[in-house]
């Protein structure tokens, strides 16, 4: 089914700047060669350009890739600029990013592992 991203088991953000002129093959090559990850895995890979008002998402559906392109009209994404890093996002962090918020929300209640005591 076209664009059924609910099947994505993981969401990865490719930090830093990405040349958004790249096509599906170029973005898949970044995933594989730069990060050693499998672009055919059930994961959604997110890329952002220098202006931070556009993103591309790459997802393998089993019979082909889906490439999603979004341009914001009057805002920008709070995109981490740490180069050479792919970061796995929780569903909450993904929602924050898509809502224009930073991935680090200091006032949010964060999950802890059982047994951790502060």
PyMOL commands that set and color helices and strands:
alter all, ss='L'
color gray80, all
select helices_A, chain A and resi 5-7+24-35+91-98
alter helices_A, ss='H'
color red, helices_A
select strands_A, chain A and resi 10-14+43-48+54-60+65-71+86-89
alter strands_A, ss='S'
color yellow, strands_A
deselect
rebuild
show_as cartoon
